[in-house]
Amino acid sequence: MQQSHTTTVVTLGLAGGQGKSTVALMLGRYLGRLGIPVLFVDADPQSSLTSFLGVKVQPNTPTLLEVITTTEEKTPLINAIAPVPDVQLDNRTINNTNLFLIPSDDGLENANYKLASSGISLFILRNRLQPIANNFGVIIVDPPPERSHLAQTSLGAGDKWIIPAEANVKGVQSLVRTLELVKEFQPALPYGELMGVVPFRAKWTGVNPTKATKSSISAMGEIVGLDLMLPHILESDVYKNAINQRVSPTDLGQPGLEYPISVLAQKLKPTLPEQYALLIPTETV
């Protein structure tokens, strides 16, 4: 039975460079290309997602800071939602009609003070998003790579949590720390569920993974269980080029590199409203 409410996906990671923003970005672009309306929420003061999506924060236009720190009466949420602009690529127009963003800038760091003084900081973002959630097929939140109140309110907003982690020793350590955060707050968030772990920047030599990649992915599987291990994302300049050009690997002629994202979409499919679930192909590509 399909869900009737909009699912919020949160990419989690307590270290930089783990692929958190990349997975959020690529998943949203993949779903948007299928015709599913996606709302991105950039909850990181570094504003990587805002930059990657090419959204310019306009003067006197509310960002996530105002959404978190003021009421709906003072800052209507709809006023903070910006459309993601289309992109020109090789005389083609990459249409982003289905993509929207609540942007951030470096001022978002100030939200931590507001959240710290609130007794319900874990639920503030979730509560603010609920009135407009059903206008979208999926909401994707990208929190900061640190243990902060912004990370906690992002965690509380999520129905499904994804943990990207580099396929190396640093990534394994980040995974352990991120799981500790989830474990700490899980009792207060019975609606939240770990969707899986995505090894990031996996390195291969020829047709085989390097020893470091193989041992790191194996260690991750031992920590979370094989059922929660998702396909890895290869280390490839194609991802970097896609991010820089504000497109997807498929737009650059490399649809195979989106296989891990298509598997994520398959896992997400049963949680989506039926009209959007039907848009996700039965078979991964």
Summary of the structure (lengths in Angstrom):
residues: 285
radius of gyration: 17.9
end to end distance: 24.5
largest distance: 57.8
contacts: 959
relative contact order: 0.19
helix: 46%
strand: 17%
